[in-house]
């Protein structure tokens, strides 16, 4: 069963990741992984730390001669900023009392984490709970994507809105427009727009207004969140299962995405829309006679099942149905603010305080879209290997080809 673990602190020496039960014989593309890491660090509205770090993957085990060996894959991502924090993050050197933090920041893990572990220094919580950890997940997600590329499975992601700026029609956020409009992130024009956007937004007319909002938040010492969409196409029918609650593909995806720092909601397909329309309008009718890469629109070669809509987001009954899996997430505004807006208390004295400032971003939604894409890749890879798993890529290919042949 595919699994992974991460370790490391935001200002420690670096991040370590172990991926277990990954098959042998997968050719690793280091440049592809580093490109994903660079995208995680990019985006309008990021903070000063991104100017310090240039994340690169350093494999420690499980890869030899460019191919995975079947043993656990482990890798390291160095924190260059550790040199500026060496005295405060030393493994053995006692922590000076005057540097300890007792004032929790609302919206972070500070409060509950300190109480849960009985800690007298909030830094022991914030270092690990920091979104810096997502660099590990992005690198791991890229490795999963490399495996799945062997089966023509493709991933992508984008930012649908920043704060109140975002809709297909270019106006400010509107419930009807956002929740009832579908988007195909694999459309050539949309792909071009996302790649040319500092905010990874699919509609160019939104870019300048979204940047203006971020600039306004920076001036006010505030932060802003947004809406993210991630998609995957060319999945075989039948990943996941209806037989048990914890075997459902959409349940696993929701868990993976909700575990990302600052993500507060997950929607599969047109999920919210389902509460506002009739069943005859929502469910995706099934047809036969065409099958191809544009599954949802019924285009392609003759001979196969297809739908004209994809409100289910590619998942029915906890299983992939062959359509494009589409997931939307809401990212909250980052809770570390540049001005002391938020009230809190000193955990040692109970005295009223204002939340302290730790280096932060104004907007990290574009970066989060890469993390969401990576988390989606884990869930897909997990169930893909569960369905077709083998010890090597060649064995997986034999299992996959036999299954696909049976469907046809």
N, C-alpha and C positions, 0 to 999 in steps of 0.2 A: 504494500500500500504506500503510495507516494506521500511523503511528509517532509516538512522542513522546519528548522529551528533557527532563530536569530539570537544574537547576543551583542552587547556593546552599549556604550553610552554616547550621548550627543557630543561631549567634549573629552571622551576617553581616547585611547590610542586608535580605535577604529571599530568597525563592525565585522562580525564573523557570522557566516551562514553555513548550515549543513543541510544538504538535500539528500534524503535517504530513499532507496529503492528506485533510483533513476536508471533506466536501461543502458546497456553498453552499446557502443557503435554509433553514437550520435555525434556528428561533426559539429564542434563548437565554433561559433563565429564571435570572437572577442570584440570586434568592431561594432557589431550589432548590439551587444550588451552595453558597451560604453556609450553608444548613441542614445540608448534608452536612459542611461544614467544622466547624460547631458541634458536631455529633455526634462527630466525631473528637476534639474537645477535651473531651468530657464523659465521665462515668463515675466511679463510686465507686472511690477508690484512686489518682486522678491526683495529680500533684505540683504544686508551687507555680507552675511556669511557665504552667500553663493559666489562672491568675488574672491573668497579665500580658498574654497574647496574646488577641486577639479576631480570628480569621482572617477576612478578606474578600478576595474575588477582585477584581483590577483588570486589566481587559483592556487589552492593549497593541496588538494588531493582530488582523485576521481577523474582526472583528465590527463591523458598522456598521448603525445603525438597528435594532438588536436581532436582526439576522440574520447568520449566517456568510456570508462573501463568497467562500469557496473558496481564499483565500490562507492561509498558515500562521496558525493561531490561537496567539497568545502571551498570557501573563498573568503577573502579579506578585502575590505574597502577602508583605506586609511583616512583618518581624520587629520588633515593638516593643521587644523585649529588647535589640536592637542598641545602644540608647543606654547601657545598662549595661556594654556590652562594647566600646565604640568604640575605646578605647586598645589593647586586646588584639587587635582584629580589623581594625585599620587596614590599608589596601592597601599603603601605602608605608613607614609608620613601622617601624623595626627592632624585632624582638621581643626584649625584655629577657631575658637568659640565665636569670635567676632565675624567670621565669614559664614556662619550657619544661618539658614533661612527658616523663619518660623511663621511667615505670613503667606498663606495659600492664595493663589490666584484663582478666582472663580472661572469655571469652564475648563480647568485643567485637572489632572489627576492628583494635584498637590494635596488637597484636603483629605480625600478618602484614602489615598495611598499612604500618607504619613500615619494616619490612625490605624490602618490595617496592619502595617508592618512595625508599628511602635517606634518610628524614627524620630529623631530630634533635629533632623536637618532635611528640609524639603528637597534640597538638591539631589538627594539619593532617589527621589521619585522622579523629578522633572528630567533628569539626565536620561533615564531609560524610557520614559513615556513620551519623550520628544519625537516629533515627526522625522527626525534624522534617521530613525530606524527604518523608514520606508525606502531608503537607498538599498538596503538588503532585499526588500521585497521586489523592487524593480529589477534588480540584477537577476534574482531567482525567476521572476516572471519572464524575463527575456530568454532564459534557458528553457523554460517550458514552451515558449513560443517557437524556439528553434526546433525542438522535437516535433511539434505539431505542424510545422511547415512541411515536413516530409509527407504529410497527408493533405496538403493544400488548404489547411485551416489557417485563416487570417484573422488578425485582431486590429482594432483601431479604437480611437477615443477622441472626444472633443469637448469643448466647453459651450454649453447652450446659453448660459447667462452669467453675468457678473452683477450681483446685487439685483436691482430691478431692471437692468438693461439686458434684454435678450428675447427675441422671438423671430420666427420665420419672416414676419412681415416688417421687421425692423423697428417696431415700436417698443415702448417700454413693456415690461413684463405684463402679460395678460393671461389669466387662467385658461380661458377658452382656447387661445392660440397655442399656448405651450402644451397643454395636456391633450389636445386633440390633433395636433399636427405631428405626423411621422417624419423621420429623417433617415436617409440612407447614407451612412458615412463612407460607403465604398463607391459612391458616385464620383466620377472623375473630377468634376468641377468642385465638389465638396472637399475632396482630398487635397486638391490644389489650394483651396482657400485656407484649410486648416494648417497646411505646411507653411503658408505665407503669413500666418497670423502670430503675433507675439503672445496672444491670449488663447491660441488654438481654437478660435471661433470659426464656425462654418460660413458665416454671413459677413462679408467685409464691411457692410454699412453699419455694423454694430461696433466695430473696433474702436473708432475714435471716441464714441460716447462712453464705452466701457472704460477706456483709459482715462477719460476726464473724470469719471466717478472715482477711480482709484486715486488719481491725483488729489481729488477733493478729500478723500478719506485720509490721505497722507498729511495734508494740511491740518486736518482736524485731529490728528493723532489717533485715528480710529482704524478699523479693519472692515473687510467686506468678504462675503462668501459667494457661493454661486451654485449652478446646476451643471452636472457632468453627465455625459452619455458615453457608454462603451459598447462595442458590438463585436461579434465574432460570426464568421460565415463558413460555409462548407462543412458543417458538422454532420456526421452520420445520424440517422434516426436511432433513438434508443439509448442515449447516454443518460444515466440516472435510473430511477425505478419508482414505481407506484407502490411497491410492496411494504415498505416501512417508512416512517416519517423521516428518519435520518439518511435515507437513500435517495431523497428527492434532489434533483439537480438545482432547482430554483432555491430550495432551502439552503443548500450549501453555498450557492452564489451569494445569497443575502447575508449569510454569516461572514463570508470572506470580505465582502465589501464593507459591512458594518464595523468590522474590526479595524478599519483604517482610521487613523486619527482625524477627527473633525467631521467625519461622515455621519449624518444624522438620519437619513432615510434612504431606502433602496426601493426602486420600482422596476418590476419586470415587465417589459413590453409597455403597453398602454394601461398600466395597472390602475392608476387613479381614474382613468376614463371609465373603467368598468362599473364604478359606482354611480354613473350619471347617464348611462344609455341602456337601451333595451338589449336583451340577449341576441335578438335577430340582427342588431347593428354591430355588436361587439365581436362575436365569435367568427373565426376564420374558416369559411367553407372550404371543403376539400374537392379538388378536381384531379383528373388524370389526363395525360396526353402531352404534357410538356414538362421538361425538366432541364434546369440549367443554372448558371451562377446567379441569375437574378430571380431567385425562387419566389419571392413575394409578389413579383409582377407577372409571373407565369411565362417568362421568356426563356428561350433556349431550345435544345434539341427535343424532338418528339420522343415520347415514351417515358412517363414518370408522373409522380404525384406533385401537385403544386397548389398554392393558395394565391388569392388575389390581394389578401390583406395579411398583416402579421401583428395583430393586436396582442396575441399571446406572447409575443417576444421570443418566439422559437421554442417555447416550452409548454407542454401540455401534460397534466397528470404527473408532474415531476420528472418528465423525460424530454430530451431534445426531439423535435418533430421534423428536423431537416431545414427549418427556416433560419433566418438570421436571428441570433439571440441578441436582444437589445436590453440594456440595463441603464436606468437613470438614477443618479445619486444627488442628494443635496449636501453640500459642504457648508458648515456653519462658519461665520466669521471667526478668524483666529482670536482666541481670548486674551492673548498678551497685547495690550494696547499701549500706544506711545504716550498717552496722557492718563493720569490717574482717575479714570471715570468710575471704576468698580470698587464697591465697598467690600471689605473683608475684615478679619480679626487676626490678632496675634494668637497662635495656638498655645503659647506658653502662659500668656497673661489674660487672654480674653478681651484685651483692649481693642477698640475699634481702630481700623487702619484702612489705608488705600492699597490696592494691589500694586506690587512692585513691577518694575520694567525688566524683562529679560529680552535680549535681542530677538527680533521677530520680523515677520513679513506683513505688508499691508494686505496683499492678496496672493494666495498660493493655489488658487483653483486650477490654473493650467498645469502646474506641477502635479496636483492631485489627480488630474485626469490620467496621467501616466501610471500613477499608483493604482488607480481603479482598474485600468486595463491589465495591469500585472496581476492583481488579485483575481480578476476574472479568468486569466490564463491558468492560475493554479487550480481553480475549481474545475475548469474544462479538462485540464491535463489529468487531474485526479480521477475523474470519471472515465476519461478516455483509456487510461491505463488499467482501470478496474475492468473495463469491458474487453479490451484487446491485449491486456498486459502480457509481457514476456520478459525474459532476461536480457534480450538484445533487440535492437531496432529491426533486424531481419525477421525475428520471430513475431514481433508486433505487426509487421507488414503482412506476413502470411495470415495471421488471425484476422486482420482488418480486411484484406482482399477477399477472404473466404466469406466473411459476413456480408460485405457489399455485393458480392456476386449472388448471394442468396436472396437479397432484396430485389435485385433486378430480375 
